[in-house]
Amino acid sequence: MSGGKHSTARVFHEGKLILTFGIRHGGKGGHGHLVGRTGDLKLSETKIYDLASCTMSKDEYLAELRNLGILA
């Protein structure tokens, strides 16, 4: 969903919404709220880049969440 300078991304798993986060467009600021185990995506910056550049699949991302105990 997009609107103006921000878009909202949603990740569903087995029909349930498991993650919602905002994506800022433009500007040079980073997305620090997405990075690290306490960030919205629960991944390192490198793995977030892999996810964003489609070198990490959704299944691989869900496996990462399972490894962290976030998903059953």
PDB file with SEQRES, HELIX, SHEET and CRYST1 records, atoms N, CA, C and O in Angstrom:
SEQRES   1 A   72  MET SER GLY GLY LYS HIS SER THR ALA ARG VAL PHE HIS          
SEQRES   2 A   72  GLU GLY LYS LEU ILE LEU THR PHE GLY ILE ARG HIS GLY          
SEQRES   3 A   72  GLY LYS GLY GLY HIS GLY HIS LEU VAL GLY ARG THR GLY          
SEQRES   4 A   72  ASP LEU LYS LEU SER GLU THR LYS ILE TYR ASP LEU ALA          
SEQRES   5 A   72  SER CYS THR MET SER LYS ASP GLU TYR LEU ALA GLU LEU          
SEQRES   6 A   72  ARG ASN LEU GLY ILE LEU ALA                                  
HELIX    1 AA1 GLY A   32  LEU A   34  5                                   3    
HELIX    2 AA2 GLU A   45  ALA A   52  1                                   8    
HELIX    3 AA3 LYS A   58  ASN A   67  1                                  10    
SHEET    1 AA1 2 HIS A   6  HIS A  13  0                                        
SHEET    2 AA1 2 LYS A  16  ARG A  24 -1                                        
CRYST1    1.000    1.000    1.000  90.00  90.00  90.00 P 1           1          
ATOM      1  N   MET A   1       0.852  -1.159   0.000  1.00  0.00           N  
ATOM      2  CA  MET A   1       0.000   0.000   0.000  1.00  0.00           C  
ATOM      3  C   MET A   1       0.905   1.230   0.000  1.00  0.00           C  
ATOM      4  O   MET A   1       1.811   1.315   0.828  1.00  0.00           O  
ATOM      5  N   SER A   2       0.687   2.172  -0.894  1.00  0.00           N  
ATOM      6  CA  SER A   2       1.556   3.329  -0.935  1.00  0.00           C  
ATOM      7  C   SER A   2       0.733   4.601  -0.829  1.00  0.00           C  
ATOM      8  O   SER A   2      -0.465   4.634  -1.111  1.00  0.00           O  
ATOM      9  N   GLY A   3       1.425   5.632  -0.416  1.00  0.00           N  
ATOM     10  CA  GLY A   3       0.789   6.925  -0.300  1.00  0.00           C  
ATOM     11  C   GLY A   3       1.833   7.952   0.058  1.00  0.00           C  
ATOM     12  O   GLY A   3       2.363   7.938   1.168  1.00  0.00           O  
ATOM     13  N   GLY A   4       2.134   8.838  -0.856  1.00  0.00           N  
ATOM     14  CA  GLY A   4       3.094   9.885  -0.563  1.00  0.00           C  
ATOM     15  C   GLY A   4       4.501   9.358  -0.396  1.00  0.00           C  
ATOM     16  O   GLY A   4       4.997   8.593  -1.223  1.00  0.00           O  
ATOM     17  N   LYS A   5       5.139   9.776   0.688  1.00  0.00           N  
ATOM     18  CA  LYS A   5       6.535   9.415   0.931  1.00  0.00           C  
ATOM     19  C   LYS A   5       6.711   8.050   1.586  1.00  0.00           C  
ATOM     20  O   LYS A   5       7.841   7.602   1.781  1.00  0.00           O  
ATOM     21  N   HIS A   6       5.628   7.393   1.923  1.00  0.00           N  
ATOM     22  CA  HIS A   6       5.712   6.107   2.614  1.00  0.00           C  
ATOM     23  C   HIS A   6       4.836   5.069   1.940  1.00  0.00           C  
ATOM     24  O   HIS A   6       3.800   5.392   1.358  1.00  0.00           O  
ATOM     25  N   SER A   7       5.260   3.829   2.025  1.00  0.00           N  
ATOM     26  CA  SER A   7       4.459   2.670   1.638  1.00  0.00           C  
ATOM     27  C   SER A   7       4.401   1.754   2.840  1.00  0.00           C  
ATOM     28  O   SER A   7       5.276   1.789   3.705  1.00  0.00           O  
ATOM     29  N   THR A   8       3.373   0.941   2.889  1.00  0.00           N  
ATOM     30  CA  THR A   8       3.264  -0.035   3.964  1.00  0.00           C  
ATOM     31  C   THR A   8       3.403  -1.421   3.364  1.00  0.00           C  
ATOM     32  O   THR A   8       2.709  -1.769   2.409  1.00  0.00           O  
ATOM     33  N   ALA A   9       4.298  -2.203   3.925  1.00  0.00           N  
ATOM     34  CA  ALA A   9       4.494  -3.583   3.487  1.00  0.00           C  
ATOM     35  C   ALA A   9       3.851  -4.507   4.514  1.00  0.00           C  
ATOM     36  O   ALA A   9       3.915  -4.258   5.717  1.00  0.00           O  
ATOM     37  N   ARG A  10       3.243  -5.558   4.031  1.00  0.00           N  
ATOM     38  CA  ARG A  10       2.611  -6.537   4.914  1.00  0.00           C  
ATOM     39  C   ARG A  10       3.084  -7.924   4.503  1.00  0.00           C  
ATOM     40  O   ARG A  10       3.178  -8.231   3.315  1.00  0.00           O  
ATOM     41  N   VAL A  11       3.381  -8.757   5.493  1.00  0.00           N  
ATOM     42  CA  VAL A  11       3.807 -10.130   5.245  1.00  0.00           C  
ATOM     43  C   VAL A  11       2.771 -11.051   5.885  1.00  0.00           C  
ATOM     44  O   VAL A  11       2.471 -10.948   7.074  1.00  0.00           O  
ATOM     45  N   PHE A  12       2.235 -11.951   5.065  1.00  0.00           N  
ATOM     46  CA  PHE A  12       1.251 -12.921   5.543  1.00  0.00           C  
ATOM     47  C   PHE A  12       1.873 -14.305   5.552  1.00  0.00           C  
ATOM     48  O   PHE A  12       2.695 -14.640   4.698  1.00  0.00           O  
ATOM     49  N   HIS A  13       1.471 -15.101   6.526  1.00  0.00           N  
ATOM     50  CA  HIS A  13       1.903 -16.498   6.612  1.00  0.00           C  
ATOM     51  C   HIS A  13       0.702 -17.318   7.035  1.00  0.00           C  
ATOM     52  O   HIS A  13       0.101 -17.055   8.077  1.00  0.00           O  
ATOM     53  N   GLU A  14       0.350 -18.308   6.233  1.00  0.00           N  
ATOM     54  CA  GLU A  14      -0.801 -19.173   6.488  1.00  0.00           C  
ATOM     55  C   GLU A  14      -2.059 -18.350   6.725  1.00  0.00           C  
ATOM     56  O   GLU A  14      -2.855 -18.652   7.614  1.00  0.00           O  
ATOM     57  N   GLY A  15      -2.228 -17.310   5.920  1.00  0.00           N  
ATOM     58  CA  GLY A  15      -3.426 -16.487   5.996  1.00  0.00           C  
ATOM     59  C   GLY A  15      -3.451 -15.464   7.115  1.00  0.00           C  
ATOM     60  O   GLY A  15      -4.418 -14.713   7.240  1.00  0.00           O  
ATOM     61  N   LYS A  16      -2.397 -15.419   7.939  1.00  0.00           N  
ATOM     62  CA  LYS A  16      -2.342 -14.477   9.052  1.00  0.00           C  
ATOM     63  C   LYS A  16      -1.312 -13.399   8.775  1.00  0.00           C  
ATOM     64  O   LYS A  16      -0.222 -13.675   8.274  1.00  0.00           O  
ATOM     65  N   LEU A  17      -1.665 -12.186   9.104  1.00  0.00           N  
ATOM     66  CA  LEU A  17      -0.731 -11.076   9.010  1.00  0.00           C  
ATOM     67  C   LEU A  17       0.297 -11.229  10.125  1.00  0.00           C  
ATOM     68  O   LEU A  17      -0.060 -11.214  11.303  1.00  0.00           O  
ATOM     69  N   ILE A  18       1.586 -11.378   9.759  1.00  0.00           N  
ATOM     70  CA  ILE A  18       2.617 -11.564  10.780  1.00  0.00           C  
ATOM     71  C   ILE A  18       3.542 -10.370  10.910  1.00  0.00           C  
ATOM     72  O   ILE A  18       4.303 -10.271  11.873  1.00  0.00           O  
ATOM     73  N   LEU A  19       3.481  -9.456   9.938  1.00  0.00           N  
ATOM     74  CA  LEU A  19       4.407  -8.332   9.976  1.00  0.00           C  
ATOM     75  C   LEU A  19       3.882  -7.191   9.125  1.00  0.00           C  
ATOM     76  O   LEU A  19       3.429  -7.402   8.000  1.00  0.00           O  
ATOM     77  N   THR A  20       3.944  -5.993   9.661  1.00  0.00           N  
ATOM     78  CA  THR A  20       3.639  -4.780   8.917  1.00  0.00           C  
ATOM     79  C   THR A  20       4.745  -3.791   9.204  1.00  0.00           C  
ATOM     80  O   THR A  20       5.136  -3.609  10.357  1.00  0.00           O  
ATOM     81  N   PHE A  21       5.255  -3.148   8.159  1.00  0.00           N  
ATOM     82  CA  PHE A  21       6.276  -2.129   8.373  1.00  0.00           C  
ATOM     83  C   PHE A  21       6.196  -1.081   7.277  1.00  0.00           C  
ATOM     84  O   PHE A  21       5.720  -1.351   6.174  1.00  0.00           O  
ATOM     85  N   GLY A  22       6.667   0.115   7.595  1.00  0.00           N  
ATOM     86  CA  GLY A  22       6.650   1.205   6.643  1.00  0.00           C  
ATOM     87  C   GLY A  22       7.933   1.265   5.843  1.00  0.00           C  
ATOM     88  O   GLY A  22       9.009   0.938   6.345  1.00  0.00           O  
ATOM     89  N   ILE A  23       7.814   1.684   4.597  1.00  0.00           N  
ATOM     90  CA  ILE A  23       8.970   1.877   3.728  1.00  0.00           C  
ATOM     91  C   ILE A  23       8.967   3.336   3.302  1.00  0.00           C  
ATOM     92  O   ILE A  23       8.022   3.815   2.674  1.00  0.00           O  
ATOM     93  N   ARG A  24      10.027   4.025   3.650  1.00  0.00           N  
ATOM     94  CA  ARG A  24      10.157   5.439   3.327  1.00  0.00           C  
ATOM     95  C   ARG A  24      10.774   5.575   1.941  1.00  0.00           C  
ATOM     96  O   ARG A  24      11.741   4.884   1.623  1.00  0.00           O  
ATOM     97  N   HIS A  25      10.230   6.450   1.126  1.00  0.00           N  
ATOM     98  CA  HIS A  25      10.737   6.690  -0.221  1.00  0.00           C  
ATOM     99  C   HIS A  25      11.445   8.034  -0.254  1.00  0.00           C  
ATOM    100  O   HIS A  25      10.987   9.009   0.341  1.00  0.00           O  
ATOM    101  N   GLY A  26      12.562   8.069  -0.956  1.00  0.00           N  
ATOM    102  CA  GLY A  26      13.303   9.325  -1.056  1.00  0.00           C  
ATOM    103  C   GLY A  26      14.124   9.571   0.193  1.00  0.00           C  
ATOM    104  O   GLY A  26      14.110   8.778   1.134  1.00  0.00           O  
ATOM    105  N   GLY A  27      14.839  10.684   0.185  1.00  0.00           N  
ATOM    106  CA  GLY A  27      15.675  10.999   1.331  1.00  0.00           C  
ATOM    107  C   GLY A  27      16.857  10.061   1.427  1.00  0.00           C  
ATOM    108  O   GLY A  27      16.941   9.077   0.692  1.00  0.00           O  
ATOM    109  N   LYS A  28      17.749  10.358   2.314  1.00  0.00           N  
ATOM    110  CA  LYS A  28      18.952   9.539   2.455  1.00  0.00           C  
ATOM    111  C   LYS A  28      19.013   8.840   3.803  1.00  0.00           C  
ATOM    112  O   LYS A  28      20.005   8.178   4.110  1.00  0.00           O  
ATOM    113  N   GLY A  29      17.976   8.974   4.608  1.00  0.00           N  
ATOM    114  CA  GLY A  29      17.969   8.331   5.919  1.00  0.00           C  
ATOM    115  C   GLY A  29      17.826   6.834   5.796  1.00  0.00           C  
ATOM    116  O   GLY A  29      17.185   6.334   4.872  1.00  0.00           O  
ATOM    117  N   GLY A  30      18.419   6.127   6.721  1.00  0.00           N  
ATOM    118  CA  GLY A  30      18.332   4.676   6.724  1.00  0.00           C  
ATOM    119  C   GLY A  30      17.037   4.192   7.334  1.00  0.00           C  
ATOM    120  O   GLY A  30      16.170   4.983   7.707  1.00  0.00           O  
ATOM    121  N   HIS A  31      16.923   2.927   7.426  1.00  0.00           N  
ATOM    122  CA  HIS A  31      15.740   2.296   8.009  1.00  0.00           C  
ATOM    123  C   HIS A  31      16.174   1.520   9.250  1.00  0.00           C  
ATOM    124  O   HIS A  31      15.992   0.306   9.330  1.00  0.00           O  
ATOM    125  N   GLY A  32      16.742   2.227  10.202  1.00  0.00           N  
ATOM    126  CA  GLY A  32      17.270   1.589  11.395  1.00  0.00           C  
ATOM    127  C   GLY A  32      16.263   0.774  12.169  1.00  0.00           C  
ATOM    128  O   GLY A  32      16.627  -0.189  12.845  1.00  0.00           O  
ATOM    129  N   HIS A  33      14.994   1.149  12.078  1.00  0.00           N  
ATOM    130  CA  HIS A  33      13.958   0.408  12.812  1.00  0.00           C  
ATOM    131  C   HIS A  33      13.740  -0.980  12.243  1.00  0.00           C  
ATOM    132  O   HIS A  33      13.066  -1.792  12.877  1.00  0.00           O  
ATOM    133  N   LEU A  34      14.280  -1.287  11.073  1.00  0.00           N  
ATOM    134  CA  LEU A  34      14.116  -2.602  10.464  1.00  0.00           C  
ATOM    135  C   LEU A  34      15.230  -3.572  10.840  1.00  0.00           C  
ATOM    136  O   LEU A  34      15.053  -4.785  10.720  1.00  0.00           O  
ATOM    137  N   VAL A  35      16.369  -3.063  11.293  1.00  0.00           N  
ATOM    138  CA  VAL A  35      17.600  -3.844  11.418  1.00  0.00           C  
ATOM    139  C   VAL A  35      17.771  -4.463  12.803  1.00  0.00           C  
ATOM    140  O   VAL A  35      17.420  -3.864  13.820  1.00  0.00           O  
ATOM    141  N   GLY A  36      18.315  -5.668  12.814  1.00  0.00           N  
ATOM    142  CA  GLY A  36      18.677  -6.347  14.060  1.00  0.00           C  
ATOM    143  C   GLY A  36      17.526  -7.144  14.643  1.00  0.00           C  
ATOM    144  O   GLY A  36      16.387  -7.037  14.189  1.00  0.00           O  
ATOM    145  N   ARG A  37      17.832  -7.938  15.645  1.00  0.00           N  
ATOM    146  CA  ARG A  37      16.808  -8.798  16.254  1.00  0.00           C  
ATOM    147  C   ARG A  37      15.692  -8.012  16.909  1.00  0.00           C  
ATOM    148  O   ARG A  37      14.573  -8.513  17.022  1.00  0.00           O  
ATOM    149  N   THR A  38      15.968  -6.790  17.345  1.00  0.00           N  
ATOM    150  CA  THR A  38      14.915  -5.978  17.949  1.00  0.00           C  
ATOM    151  C   THR A  38      14.194  -5.118  16.920  1.00  0.00           C  
ATOM    152  O   THR A  38      13.204  -4.466  17.250  1.00  0.00           O  
ATOM    153  N   GLY A  39      14.677  -5.107  15.668  1.00  0.00           N  
ATOM    154  CA  GLY A  39      14.030  -4.347  14.605  1.00  0.00           C  
ATOM    155  C   GLY A  39      12.792  -5.057  14.087  1.00  0.00           C  
ATOM    156  O   GLY A  39      12.542  -6.218  14.409  1.00  0.00           O  
ATOM    157  N   ASP A  40      12.029  -4.347  13.287  1.00  0.00           N  
ATOM    158  CA  ASP A  40      10.770  -4.890  12.788  1.00  0.00           C  
ATOM    159  C   ASP A  40      10.933  -6.191  12.004  1.00  0.00           C  
ATOM    160  O   ASP A  40      10.110  -7.097  12.135  1.00  0.00           O  
ATOM    161  N   LEU A  41      11.986  -6.293  11.189  1.00  0.00           N  
ATOM    162  CA  LEU A  41      12.166  -7.484  10.362  1.00  0.00           C  
ATOM    163  C   LEU A  41      12.943  -8.597  11.056  1.00  0.00           C  
ATOM    164  O   LEU A  41      12.969  -9.726  10.565  1.00  0.00           O  
ATOM    165  N   LYS A  42      13.574  -8.299  12.184  1.00  0.00           N  
ATOM    166  CA  LYS A  42      14.307  -9.291  12.998  1.00  0.00           C  
ATOM    167  C   LYS A  42      15.522  -9.864  12.293  1.00  0.00           C  
ATOM    168  O   LYS A  42      15.948 -10.973  12.616  1.00  0.00           O  
ATOM    169  N   LEU A  43      16.096  -9.137  11.332  1.00  0.00           N  
ATOM    170  CA  LEU A  43      17.246  -9.616  10.571  1.00  0.00           C  
ATOM    171  C   LEU A  43      18.401  -8.627  10.640  1.00  0.00           C  
ATOM    172  O   LEU A  43      18.219  -7.452  10.958  1.00  0.00           O  
ATOM    173  N   SER A  44      19.581  -9.126  10.339  1.00  0.00           N  
ATOM    174  CA  SER A  44      20.749  -8.248  10.216  1.00  0.00           C  
ATOM    175  C   SER A  44      20.592  -7.391   8.969  1.00  0.00           C  
ATOM    176  O   SER A  44      19.768  -7.687   8.103  1.00  0.00           O  
ATOM    177  N   GLU A  45      21.378  -6.339   8.882  1.00  0.00           N  
ATOM    178  CA  GLU A  45      21.322  -5.463   7.710  1.00  0.00           C  
ATOM    179  C   GLU A  45      21.623  -6.232   6.427  1.00  0.00           C  
ATOM    180  O   GLU A  45      20.993  -5.993   5.397  1.00  0.00           O  
ATOM    181  N   THR A  46      22.581  -7.151   6.486  1.00  0.00           N  
ATOM    182  CA  THR A  46      22.936  -7.955   5.314  1.00  0.00           C  
ATOM    183  C   THR A  46      21.754  -8.809   4.866  1.00  0.00           C  
ATOM    184  O   THR A  46      21.454  -8.882   3.674  1.00  0.00           O  
ATOM    185  N   LYS A  47      21.089  -9.450   5.815  1.00  0.00           N  
ATOM    186  CA  LYS A  47      19.964 -10.312   5.463  1.00  0.00           C  
ATOM    187  C   LYS A  47      18.759  -9.500   4.993  1.00  0.00           C  
ATOM    188  O   LYS A  47      17.998  -9.960   4.142  1.00  0.00           O  
ATOM    189  N   ILE A  48      18.579  -8.299   5.540  1.00  0.00           N  
ATOM    190  CA  ILE A  48      17.502  -7.431   5.052  1.00  0.00           C  
ATOM    191  C   ILE A  48      17.770  -7.056   3.600  1.00  0.00           C  
ATOM    192  O   ILE A  48      16.849  -7.023   2.784  1.00  0.00           O  
ATOM    193  N   TYR A  49      19.029  -6.773   3.278  1.00  0.00           N  
ATOM    194  CA  TYR A  49      19.390  -6.461   1.893  1.00  0.00           C  
ATOM    195  C   TYR A  49      19.088  -7.657   0.997  1.00  0.00           C  
ATOM    196  O   TYR A  49      18.561  -7.494  -0.103  1.00  0.00           O  
ATOM    197  N   ASP A  50      19.421  -8.864   1.469  1.00  0.00           N  
ATOM    198  CA  ASP A  50      19.127 -10.071   0.693  1.00  0.00           C  
ATOM    199  C   ASP A  50      17.622 -10.213   0.451  1.00  0.00           C  
ATOM    200  O   ASP A  50      17.191 -10.547  -0.653  1.00  0.00           O  
ATOM    201  N   LEU A  51      16.838  -9.959   1.484  1.00  0.00           N  
ATOM    202  CA  LEU A  51      15.385 -10.041   1.360  1.00  0.00           C  
ATOM    203  C   LEU A  51      14.879  -8.992   0.368  1.00  0.00           C  
ATOM    204  O   LEU A  51      14.057  -9.298  -0.495  1.00  0.00           O  
ATOM    205  N   ALA A  52      15.364  -7.769   0.489  1.00  0.00           N  
ATOM    206  CA  ALA A  52      14.918  -6.675  -0.381  1.00  0.00           C  
ATOM    207  C   ALA A  52      15.336  -6.883  -1.831  1.00  0.00           C  
ATOM    208  O   ALA A  52      14.615  -6.492  -2.750  1.00  0.00           O  
ATOM    209  N   SER A  53      16.496  -7.495  -2.037  1.00  0.00           N  
ATOM    210  CA  SER A  53      16.982  -7.702  -3.408  1.00  0.00           C  
ATOM    211  C   SER A  53      16.540  -9.055  -3.977  1.00  0.00           C  
ATOM    212  O   SER A  53      16.988  -9.466  -5.048  1.00  0.00           O  
ATOM    213  N   CYS A  54      15.671  -9.727  -3.255  1.00  0.00           N  
ATOM    214  CA  CYS A  54      15.069 -10.997  -3.685  1.00  0.00           C  
ATOM    215  C   CYS A  54      16.077 -12.139  -3.803  1.00  0.00           C  
ATOM    216  O   CYS A  54      15.831 -13.097  -4.536  1.00  0.00           O  
ATOM    217  N   THR A  55      17.204 -12.058  -3.099  1.00  0.00           N  
ATOM    218  CA  THR A  55      18.102 -13.207  -3.048  1.00  0.00           C  
ATOM    219  C   THR A  55      17.779 -14.080  -1.841  1.00  0.00           C  
ATOM    220  O   THR A  55      18.325 -15.174  -1.702  1.00  0.00           O  
ATOM    221  N   MET A  56      16.897 -13.604  -0.968  1.00  0.00           N  
ATOM    222  CA  MET A  56      16.345 -14.411   0.119  1.00  0.00           C  
ATOM    223  C   MET A  56      14.862 -14.595  -0.193  1.00  0.00           C  
ATOM    224  O   MET A  56      14.140 -13.624  -0.414  1.00  0.00           O  
ATOM    225  N   SER A  57      14.424 -15.833  -0.208  1.00  0.00           N  
ATOM    226  CA  SER A  57      13.022 -16.112  -0.507  1.00  0.00           C  
ATOM    227  C   SER A  57      12.154 -15.890   0.733  1.00  0.00           C  
ATOM    228  O   SER A  57      12.656 -15.762   1.849  1.00  0.00           O  
ATOM    229  N   LYS A  58      10.860 -15.850   0.510  1.00  0.00           N  
ATOM    230  CA  LYS A  58       9.926 -15.744   1.634  1.00  0.00           C  
ATOM    231  C   LYS A  58      10.093 -16.944   2.556  1.00  0.00           C  
ATOM    232  O   LYS A  58      10.073 -16.794   3.778  1.00  0.00           O  
ATOM    233  N   ASP A  59      10.258 -18.140   1.979  1.00  0.00           N  
ATOM    234  CA  ASP A  59      10.437 -19.344   2.798  1.00  0.00           C  
ATOM    235  C   ASP A  59      11.705 -19.253   3.649  1.00  0.00           C  
ATOM    236  O   ASP A  59      11.705 -19.670   4.807  1.00  0.00           O  
ATOM    237  N   GLU A  60      12.782 -18.710   3.080  1.00  0.00           N  
ATOM    238  CA  GLU A  60      14.020 -18.535   3.848  1.00  0.00           C  
ATOM    239  C   GLU A  60      13.814 -17.518   4.971  1.00  0.00           C  
ATOM    240  O   GLU A  60      14.330 -17.694   6.075  1.00  0.00           O  
ATOM    241  N   TYR A  61      13.060 -16.455   4.688  1.00  0.00           N  
ATOM    242  CA  TYR A  61      12.767 -15.458   5.721  1.00  0.00           C  
ATOM    243  C   TYR A  61      11.947 -16.082   6.849  1.00  0.00           C  
ATOM    244  O   TYR A  61      12.233 -15.859   8.025  1.00  0.00           O  
ATOM    245  N   LEU A  62      10.933 -16.861   6.490  1.00  0.00           N  
ATOM    246  CA  LEU A  62      10.115 -17.522   7.509  1.00  0.00           C  
ATOM    247  C   LEU A  62      10.956 -18.500   8.328  1.00  0.00           C  
ATOM    248  O   LEU A  62      10.737 -18.644   9.531  1.00  0.00           O  
ATOM    249  N   ALA A  63      11.911 -19.171   7.690  1.00  0.00           N  
ATOM    250  CA  ALA A  63      12.819 -20.067   8.420  1.00  0.00           C  
ATOM    251  C   ALA A  63      13.659 -19.280   9.411  1.00  0.00           C  
ATOM    252  O   ALA A  63      13.900 -19.749  10.523  1.00  0.00           O  
ATOM    253  N   GLU A  64      14.111 -18.089   9.027  1.00  0.00           N  
ATOM    254  CA  GLU A  64      14.867 -17.224   9.950  1.00  0.00           C  
ATOM    255  C   GLU A  64      14.008 -16.882  11.164  1.00  0.00           C  
ATOM    256  O   GLU A  64      14.487 -16.917  12.298  1.00  0.00           O  
ATOM    257  N   LEU A  65      12.736 -16.550  10.923  1.00  0.00           N  
ATOM    258  CA  LEU A  65      11.828 -16.220  12.038  1.00  0.00           C  
ATOM    259  C   LEU A  65      11.608 -17.439  12.933  1.00  0.00           C  
ATOM    260  O   LEU A  65      11.513 -17.306  14.153  1.00  0.00           O  
ATOM    261  N   ARG A  66      11.527 -18.620  12.332  1.00  0.00           N  
ATOM    262  CA  ARG A  66      11.377 -19.841  13.138  1.00  0.00           C  
ATOM    263  C   ARG A  66      12.624 -20.080  13.992  1.00  0.00           C  
ATOM    264  O   ARG A  66      12.522 -20.451  15.161  1.00  0.00           O  
ATOM    265  N   ASN A  67      13.798 -19.864  13.399  1.00  0.00           N  
ATOM    266  CA  ASN A  67      15.052 -20.041  14.144  1.00  0.00           C  
ATOM    267  C   ASN A  67      15.139 -19.099  15.339  1.00  0.00           C  
ATOM    268  O   ASN A  67      15.747 -19.434  16.356  1.00  0.00           O  
ATOM    269  N   LEU A  68      14.535 -17.927  15.216  1.00  0.00           N  
ATOM    270  CA  LEU A  68      14.525 -16.961  16.311  1.00  0.00           C  
ATOM    271  C   LEU A  68      13.402 -17.209  17.313  1.00  0.00           C  
ATOM    272  O   LEU A  68      13.326 -16.539  18.343  1.00  0.00           O  
ATOM    273  N   GLY A  69      12.525 -18.178  17.011  1.00  0.00           N  
ATOM    274  CA  GLY A  69      11.425 -18.486  17.899  1.00  0.00           C  
ATOM    275  C   GLY A  69      10.235 -17.550  17.751  1.00  0.00           C  
ATOM    276  O   GLY A  69       9.351 -17.529  18.608  1.00  0.00           O  
ATOM    277  N   ILE A  70      10.205 -16.779  16.674  1.00  0.00           N  
ATOM    278  CA  ILE A  70       9.125 -15.837  16.442  1.00  0.00           C  
ATOM    279  C   ILE A  70       7.915 -16.534  15.814  1.00  0.00           C  
ATOM    280  O   ILE A  70       6.770 -16.197  16.116  1.00  0.00           O  
ATOM    281  N   LEU A  71       8.180 -17.503  14.942  1.00  0.00           N  
ATOM    282  CA  LEU A  71       7.139 -18.329  14.341  1.00  0.00           C  
ATOM    283  C   LEU A  71       7.283 -19.753  14.834  1.00  0.00           C  
ATOM    284  O   LEU A  71       8.383 -20.225  15.121  1.00  0.00           O  
ATOM    285  N   ALA A  72       6.152 -20.423  14.926  1.00  0.00           N  
ATOM    286  CA  ALA A  72       6.180 -21.833  15.345  1.00  0.00           C  
ATOM    287  C   ALA A  72       6.487 -22.720  14.180  1.00  0.00           C  
ATOM    288  O   ALA A  72       6.554 -23.940  14.334  1.00  0.00           O  
TER     289      ALA A  72                                                      
END                                                                             
